[in-house]
């Protein structure tokens, strides 16, 4: 399984926020923001900071996706 942060990006759009705004709202680093943009793993601490800053649940910013190719069983 891989992580995806599509929910986070949609939430930012819905709240009329940009990625740079997220750096100001949640005390995360630019490297964490870059990892989010690449759907890479980030620390639980960073996810808690983001969800707290946006006043949402962690499940509202992250989801899991199946990384197996179609046709694989």
Biopython code that builds the backbone (N, CA, C, O; Angstrom):
import numpy as np
from Bio.PDB.StructureBuilder import StructureBuilder

atoms = [
    (1, "UNK", "N", (0.833, -1.186, 0.000)),
    (1, "UNK", "CA", (0.000, 0.000, 0.000)),
    (1, "UNK", "C", (0.878, 1.250, 0.000)),
    (1, "UNK", "O", (1.944, 1.281, 0.615)),
    (2, "UNK", "N", (0.417, 2.249, -0.686)),
    (2, "UNK", "CA", (1.093, 3.544, -0.712)),
    (2, "UNK", "C", (0.144, 4.591, -0.160)),
    (2, "UNK", "O", (-1.068, 4.386, -0.104)),
    (3, "UNK", "N", (0.707, 5.703, 0.242)),
    (3, "UNK", "CA", (-0.122, 6.799, 0.730)),
    (3, "UNK", "C", (-0.360, 7.798, -0.397)),
    (3, "UNK", "O", (0.434, 7.914, -1.331)),
    (4, "UNK", "N", (-1.456, 8.503, -0.284)),
    (4, "UNK", "CA", (-1.729, 9.607, -1.192)),
    (4, "UNK", "C", (-2.338, 10.748, -0.376)),
    (4, "UNK", "O", (-3.090, 10.532, 0.575)),
    (5, "UNK", "N", (-1.993, 11.944, -0.773)),
    (5, "UNK", "CA", (-2.465, 13.132, -0.055)),
    (5, "UNK", "C", (-3.419, 13.951, -0.914)),
    (5, "UNK", "O", (-3.545, 15.161, -0.723)),
    (6, "UNK", "N", (-4.096, 13.293, -1.865)),
    (6, "UNK", "CA", (-5.049, 13.991, -2.727)),
    (6, "UNK", "C", (-6.141, 14.675, -1.908)),
    (6, "UNK", "O", (-6.609, 15.757, -2.262)),
    (7, "UNK", "N", (-6.539, 14.036, -0.816)),
    (7, "UNK", "CA", (-7.559, 14.641, 0.053)),
    (7, "UNK", "C", (-7.063, 15.970, 0.625)),
    (7, "UNK", "O", (-7.828, 16.928, 0.738)),
    (8, "UNK", "N", (-5.787, 16.021, 0.983)),
    (8, "UNK", "CA", (-5.206, 17.254, 1.518)),
    (8, "UNK", "C", (-5.254, 18.359, 0.478)),
    (8, "UNK", "O", (-5.663, 19.480, 0.780)),
    (9, "UNK", "N", (-4.838, 18.050, -0.748)),
    (9, "UNK", "CA", (-4.801, 19.078, -1.796)),
    (9, "UNK", "C", (-6.207, 19.568, -2.120)),
    (9, "UNK", "O", (-6.407, 20.758, -2.361)),
    (10, "UNK", "N", (-7.189, 18.655, -2.129)),
    (10, "UNK", "CA", (-8.575, 19.070, -2.377)),
    (10, "UNK", "C", (-9.072, 19.952, -1.234)),
    (10, "UNK", "O", (-9.762, 20.946, -1.459)),
    (11, "UNK", "N", (-8.716, 19.579, -0.015)),
    (11, "UNK", "CA", (-9.118, 20.364, 1.153)),
    (11, "UNK", "C", (-8.539, 21.771, 1.091)),
    (11, "UNK", "O", (-9.228, 22.742, 1.405)),
    (12, "UNK", "N", (-7.281, 21.885, 0.689)),
    (12, "UNK", "CA", (-6.665, 23.211, 0.558)),
    (12, "UNK", "C", (-7.399, 24.046, -0.489)),
    (12, "UNK", "O", (-7.635, 25.237, -0.286)),
    (13, "UNK", "N", (-7.757, 23.423, -1.600)),
    (13, "UNK", "CA", (-8.520, 24.139, -2.639)),
    (13, "UNK", "C", (-9.859, 24.593, -2.085)),
    (13, "UNK", "O", (-10.263, 25.738, -2.285)),
    (14, "UNK", "N", (-10.555, 23.689, -1.384)),
    (14, "UNK", "CA", (-11.858, 24.023, -0.802)),
    (14, "UNK", "C", (-11.764, 25.174, 0.196)),
    (14, "UNK", "O", (-12.691, 25.975, 0.316)),
    (15, "UNK", "N", (-10.641, 25.254, 0.911)),
    (15, "UNK", "CA", (-10.448, 26.323, 1.897)),
    (15, "UNK", "C", (-9.752, 27.545, 1.299)),
    (15, "UNK", "O", (-9.405, 28.487, 2.011)),
    (16, "UNK", "N", (-9.553, 27.514, -0.030)),
    (16, "UNK", "CA", (-8.914, 28.613, -0.755)),
    (16, "UNK", "C", (-7.510, 28.908, -0.205)),
    (16, "UNK", "O", (-7.121, 30.061, -0.020)),
    (17, "UNK", "N", (-6.773, 27.828, 0.048)),
    (17, "UNK", "CA", (-5.418, 27.943, 0.570)),
    (17, "UNK", "C", (-4.431, 27.377, -0.443)),
    (17, "UNK", "O", (-4.781, 26.527, -1.262)),
    (18, "UNK", "N", (-3.208, 27.854, -0.378)),
    (18, "UNK", "CA", (-2.129, 27.340, -1.222)),
    (18, "UNK", "C", (-1.173, 26.533, -0.362)),
    (18, "UNK", "O", (-1.226, 26.590, 0.866)),
    (19, "UNK", "N", (-0.297, 25.779, -1.018)),
    (19, "UNK", "CA", (0.671, 24.973, -0.270)),
    (19, "UNK", "C", (1.533, 25.844, 0.632)),
    (19, "UNK", "O", (1.866, 25.443, 1.747)),
    (20, "UNK", "N", (1.890, 27.008, 0.167)),
    (20, "UNK", "CA", (2.712, 27.918, 0.970)),
    (20, "UNK", "C", (1.969, 28.348, 2.237)),
    (20, "UNK", "O", (2.589, 28.572, 3.277)),
    (21, "UNK", "N", (0.642, 28.461, 2.147)),
    (21, "UNK", "CA", (-0.168, 28.799, 3.318)),
    (21, "UNK", "C", (-0.091, 27.694, 4.364)),
    (21, "UNK", "O", (-0.132, 27.955, 5.566)),
    (22, "UNK", "N", (0.022, 26.459, 3.889)),
    (22, "UNK", "CA", (0.110, 25.330, 4.806)),
    (22, "UNK", "C", (1.371, 25.415, 5.661)),
    (22, "UNK", "O", (1.361, 25.037, 6.833)),
    (23, "UNK", "N", (2.451, 25.911, 5.073)),
    (23, "UNK", "CA", (3.693, 26.080, 5.836)),
    (23, "UNK", "C", (3.518, 27.068, 6.979)),
    (23, "UNK", "O", (4.124, 26.914, 8.040)),
    (24, "UNK", "N", (2.692, 28.077, 6.762)),
    (24, "UNK", "CA", (2.466, 29.084, 7.795)),
    (24, "UNK", "C", (1.481, 28.600, 8.858)),
    (24, "UNK", "O", (1.642, 28.900, 10.041)),
    (25, "UNK", "N", (0.461, 27.850, 8.434)),
    (25, "UNK", "CA", (-0.561, 27.377, 9.366)),
    (25, "UNK", "C", (-0.055, 26.246, 10.258)),
    (25, "UNK", "O", (-0.262, 26.250, 11.472)),
    (26, "UNK", "N", (0.601, 25.297, 9.640)),
    (26, "UNK", "CA", (1.114, 24.138, 10.381)),
    (26, "UNK", "C", (2.638, 24.246, 10.403)),
    (26, "UNK", "O", (3.255, 24.437, 9.355)),
    (27, "UNK", "N", (3.236, 24.129, 11.547)),
    (27, "UNK", "CA", (4.702, 24.256, 11.606)),
    (27, "UNK", "C", (5.406, 23.016, 11.031)),
    (27, "UNK", "O", (5.940, 22.190, 11.770)),
    (28, "UNK", "N", (5.391, 22.909, 9.695)),
    (28, "UNK", "CA", (6.085, 21.816, 9.020)),
    (28, "UNK", "C", (7.200, 22.400, 8.160)),
    (28, "UNK", "O", (7.192, 23.587, 7.834)),
    (29, "UNK", "N", (8.133, 21.573, 7.806)),
    (29, "UNK", "CA", (9.271, 22.035, 7.008)),
    (29, "UNK", "C", (8.957, 21.989, 5.519)),
    (29, "UNK", "O", (7.999, 21.351, 5.085)),
    (30, "UNK", "N", (9.782, 22.676, 4.757)),
    (30, "UNK", "CA", (9.616, 22.642, 3.303)),
    (30, "UNK", "C", (9.905, 21.241, 2.762)),
    (30, "UNK", "O", (9.321, 20.834, 1.757)),
    (31, "UNK", "N", (10.795, 20.507, 3.415)),
    (31, "UNK", "CA", (11.066, 19.134, 2.964)),
    (31, "UNK", "C", (9.856, 18.227, 3.200)),
    (31, "UNK", "O", (9.584, 17.337, 2.395)),
    (32, "UNK", "N", (9.136, 18.447, 4.288)),
    (32, "UNK", "CA", (7.906, 17.691, 4.530)),
    (32, "UNK", "C", (6.878, 18.026, 3.475)),
    (32, "UNK", "O", (6.195, 17.135, 2.971)),
    (33, "UNK", "N", (6.756, 19.292, 3.133)),
    (33, "UNK", "CA", (5.818, 19.701, 2.090)),
    (33, "UNK", "C", (6.186, 19.055, 0.756)),
    (33, "UNK", "O", (5.307, 18.637, 0.002)),
    (34, "UNK", "N", (7.481, 18.974, 0.466)),
    (34, "UNK", "CA", (7.931, 18.329, -0.770)),
    (34, "UNK", "C", (7.570, 16.845, -0.771)),
    (34, "UNK", "O", (7.142, 16.311, -1.794)),
    (35, "UNK", "N", (7.739, 16.182, 0.363)),
    (35, "UNK", "CA", (7.374, 14.763, 0.466)),
    (35, "UNK", "C", (5.886, 14.575, 0.258)),
    (35, "UNK", "O", (5.463, 13.627, -0.403)),
    (36, "UNK", "N", (5.085, 15.475, 0.820)),
    (36, "UNK", "CA", (3.639, 15.401, 0.627)),
    (36, "UNK", "C", (3.300, 15.508, -0.862)),
    (36, "UNK", "O", (2.437, 14.789, -1.365)),
    (37, "UNK", "N", (3.980, 16.399, -1.544)),
    (37, "UNK", "CA", (3.736, 16.605, -2.966)),
    (37, "UNK", "C", (4.106, 15.403, -3.814)),
    (37, "UNK", "O", (3.587, 15.228, -4.917)),
    (38, "UNK", "N", (5.012, 14.568, -3.294)),
    (38, "UNK", "CA", (5.449, 13.369, -4.022)),
    (38, "UNK", "C", (4.765, 12.102, -3.516)),
    (38, "UNK", "O", (5.141, 10.994, -3.899)),
    (39, "UNK", "N", (3.756, 12.268, -2.651)),
    (39, "UNK", "CA", (3.060, 11.122, -2.034)),
    (39, "UNK", "C", (4.026, 10.179, -1.333)),
    (39, "UNK", "O", (3.891, 8.958, -1.415)),
    (40, "UNK", "N", (5.004, 10.760, -0.641)),
    (40, "UNK", "CA", (5.940, 9.973, 0.152)),
    (40, "UNK", "C", (5.493, 9.989, 1.607)),
    (40, "UNK", "O", (4.700, 10.835, 2.019)),
    (41, "UNK", "N", (6.009, 9.046, 2.372)),
    (41, "UNK", "CA", (5.661, 8.982, 3.780)),
    (41, "UNK", "C", (6.219, 10.180, 4.534)),
    (41, "UNK", "O", (7.353, 10.602, 4.307)),
    (42, "UNK", "N", (5.403, 10.722, 5.437)),
    (42, "UNK", "CA", (5.843, 11.767, 6.359)),
    (42, "UNK", "C", (5.522, 11.294, 7.776)),
    (42, "UNK", "O", (4.764, 10.342, 7.963)),
    (43, "UNK", "N", (6.091, 11.949, 8.747)),
    (43, "UNK", "CA", (5.893, 11.513, 10.129)),
    (43, "UNK", "C", (4.453, 11.737, 10.585)),
    (43, "UNK", "O", (3.735, 12.594, 10.069)),
    (44, "UNK", "N", (4.068, 10.944, 11.557)),
    (44, "UNK", "CA", (2.740, 11.100, 12.150)),
    (44, "UNK", "C", (2.643, 12.470, 12.809)),
    (44, "UNK", "O", (1.575, 13.083, 12.814)),
    (45, "UNK", "N", (3.735, 12.946, 13.356)),
    (45, "UNK", "CA", (3.765, 14.268, 13.983)),
    (45, "UNK", "C", (3.382, 15.349, 12.966)),
    (45, "UNK", "O", (2.608, 16.255, 13.276)),
    (46, "UNK", "N", (3.929, 15.247, 11.754)),
    (46, "UNK", "CA", (3.608, 16.225, 10.714)),
    (46, "UNK", "C", (2.135, 16.144, 10.330)),
    (46, "UNK", "O", (1.492, 17.174, 10.124)),
    (47, "UNK", "N", (1.598, 14.937, 10.233)),
    (47, "UNK", "CA", (0.183, 14.772, 9.885)),
    (47, "UNK", "C", (-0.720, 15.347, 10.972)),
    (47, "UNK", "O", (-1.756, 15.944, 10.678)),
    (48, "UNK", "N", (-0.323, 15.164, 12.220)),
    (48, "UNK", "CA", (-1.101, 15.722, 13.336)),
    (48, "UNK", "C", (-1.062, 17.247, 13.287)),
    (48, "UNK", "O", (-2.085, 17.898, 13.502)),
    (49, "UNK", "N", (0.102, 17.820, 13.008)),
    (49, "UNK", "CA", (0.214, 19.277, 12.912)),
    (49, "UNK", "C", (-0.682, 19.822, 11.804)),
    (49, "UNK", "O", (-1.358, 20.834, 11.988)),
    (50, "UNK", "N", (-0.685, 19.155, 10.663)),
    (50, "UNK", "CA", (-1.496, 19.608, 9.529)),
    (50, "UNK", "C", (-2.981, 19.482, 9.845)),
    (50, "UNK", "O", (-3.744, 20.423, 9.628)),
    (51, "UNK", "N", (-3.395, 18.327, 10.357)),
    (51, "UNK", "CA", (-4.812, 18.138, 10.646)),
    (51, "UNK", "C", (-5.294, 19.085, 11.743)),
    (51, "UNK", "O", (-6.433, 19.551, 11.701)),
    (52, "UNK", "N", (-4.445, 19.371, 12.717)),
    (52, "UNK", "CA", (-4.810, 20.318, 13.774)),
    (52, "UNK", "C", (-4.939, 21.731, 13.207)),
    (52, "UNK", "O", (-5.881, 22.454, 13.532)),
    (53, "UNK", "N", (-3.995, 22.112, 12.366)),
    (53, "UNK", "CA", (-4.029, 23.452, 11.783)),
    (53, "UNK", "C", (-5.253, 23.652, 10.893)),
    (53, "UNK", "O", (-5.808, 24.749, 10.833)),
    (54, "UNK", "N", (-5.669, 22.603, 10.208)),
    (54, "UNK", "CA", (-6.822, 22.704, 9.312)),
    (54, "UNK", "C", (-8.129, 22.320, 9.994)),
    (54, "UNK", "O", (-9.201, 22.384, 9.392)),
    (55, "UNK", "N", (-8.022, 21.916, 11.269)),
    (55, "UNK", "CA", (-9.186, 21.538, 12.072)),
    (55, "UNK", "C", (-9.969, 20.391, 11.417)),
    (55, "UNK", "O", (-11.192, 20.445, 11.288)),
    (56, "UNK", "N", (-9.226, 19.354, 11.010)),
    (56, "UNK", "CA", (-9.826, 18.164, 10.406)),
    (56, "UNK", "C", (-9.212, 16.916, 11.022)),
    (56, "UNK", "O", (-8.234, 16.995, 11.765)),
    (57, "UNK", "N", (-9.786, 15.778, 10.710)),
    (57, "UNK", "CA", (-9.262, 14.490, 11.141)),
    (57, "UNK", "C", (-8.135, 14.066, 10.203)),
    (57, "UNK", "O", (-8.116, 14.482, 9.045)),
    (58, "UNK", "N", (-7.209, 13.256, 10.672)),
    (58, "UNK", "CA", (-6.115, 12.794, 9.819)),
    (58, "UNK", "C", (-6.646, 12.075, 8.585)),
    (58, "UNK", "O", (-6.075, 12.195, 7.501)),
    (59, "UNK", "N", (-7.722, 11.338, 8.744)),
    (59, "UNK", "CA", (-8.330, 10.631, 7.614)),
    (59, "UNK", "C", (-8.862, 11.556, 6.537)),
    (59, "UNK", "O", (-9.144, 11.116, 5.422)),
    (60, "UNK", "N", (-9.004, 12.836, 6.859)),
    (60, "UNK", "CA", (-9.468, 13.813, 5.879)),
    (60, "UNK", "C", (-8.337, 14.340, 5.004)),
    (60, "UNK", "O", (-8.590, 15.072, 4.047)),
    (61, "UNK", "N", (-7.082, 13.977, 5.319)),
    (61, "UNK", "CA", (-5.961, 14.496, 4.538)),
    (61, "UNK", "C", (-5.109, 13.404, 3.896)),
    (61, "UNK", "O", (-4.272, 13.696, 3.042)),
    (62, "UNK", "N", (-5.311, 12.168, 4.294)),
    (62, "UNK", "CA", (-4.488, 11.070, 3.787)),
    (62, "UNK", "C", (-5.358, 9.863, 3.476)),
    (62, "UNK", "O", (-6.359, 9.618, 4.148)),
    (63, "UNK", "N", (-4.971, 9.119, 2.462)),
    (63, "UNK", "CA", (-5.629, 7.843, 2.192)),
    (63, "UNK", "C", (-4.592, 6.865, 1.659)),
    (63, "UNK", "O", (-3.495, 7.254, 1.260)),
    (64, "UNK", "N", (-4.957, 5.613, 1.662)),
    (64, "UNK", "CA", (-4.078, 4.560, 1.163)),
    (64, "UNK", "C", (-4.545, 4.140, -0.216)),
    (64, "UNK", "O", (-5.742, 4.112, -0.501)),
    (65, "UNK", "N", (-3.577, 3.813, -1.073)),
    (65, "UNK", "CA", (-3.950, 3.302, -2.392)),
    (65, "UNK", "C", (-3.217, 1.999, -2.632)),
    (65, "UNK", "O", (-2.081, 1.817, -2.196)),
    (66, "UNK", "N", (-3.870, 1.116, -3.317)),
    (66, "UNK", "CA", (-3.294, -0.173, -3.641)),
    (66, "UNK", "C", (-2.285, 0.023, -4.755)),
    (66, "UNK", "O", (-2.601, 0.648, -5.767)),
    (67, "UNK", "N", (-1.084, -0.495, -4.594)),
    (67, "UNK", "CA", (-0.041, -0.274, -5.597)),
    (67, "UNK", "C", (0.212, -1.493, -6.476)),
    (67, "UNK", "O", (1.245, -1.562, -7.142)),
    (68, "UNK", "N", (-0.708, -2.455, -6.495)),
    (68, "UNK", "CA", (-0.536, -3.599, -7.372)),
    (68, "UNK", "C", (-1.060, -3.263, -8.761)),
    (68, "UNK", "O", (-2.025, -2.514, -8.907)),
    (69, "UNK", "N", (-0.430, -3.812, -9.758)),
    (69, "UNK", "CA", (-0.840, -3.559, -11.143)),
    (69, "UNK", "C", (-2.147, -4.289, -11.428)),
    (69, "UNK", "O", (-2.444, -5.315, -10.816)),
    (70, "UNK", "N", (-2.925, -3.748, -12.366)),
    (70, "UNK", "CA", (-4.176, -4.403, -12.734)),
    (70, "UNK", "C", (-3.859, -5.777, -13.289)),
    (70, "UNK", "O", (-2.873, -5.965, -14.003)),
    (71, "UNK", "N", (-4.695, -6.719, -12.957)),
    (71, "UNK", "CA", (-4.512, -8.066, -13.432)),
    (71, "UNK", "C", (-3.723, -8.939, -12.468)),
    (71, "UNK", "O", (-3.742, -10.163, -12.591)),
    (72, "UNK", "N", (-3.023, -8.323, -11.500)),
    (72, "UNK", "CA", (-2.292, -9.094, -10.503)),
    (72, "UNK", "C", (-3.271, -9.576, -9.446)),
    (72, "UNK", "O", (-4.138, -8.817, -9.012)),
    (73, "UNK", "N", (-3.144, -10.806, -9.035)),
    (73, "UNK", "CA", (-4.032, -11.338, -8.000)),
    (73, "UNK", "C", (-3.254, -11.802, -6.823)),
    (73, "UNK", "O", (-3.834, -12.282, -5.850)),
]
sb = StructureBuilder()
sb.init_structure("model")
sb.init_model(0)
sb.init_chain("A")
sb.init_seg("    ")
for serial, (resi, resn, name, xyz) in enumerate(atoms, 1):
    if name == "N":
        sb.init_residue(resn, " ", resi, " ")
    sb.init_atom(name, np.array(xyz, "f"), 0.0, 1.0, " ", f" {name:<3s}", serial, name[0])
structure = sb.get_structure()
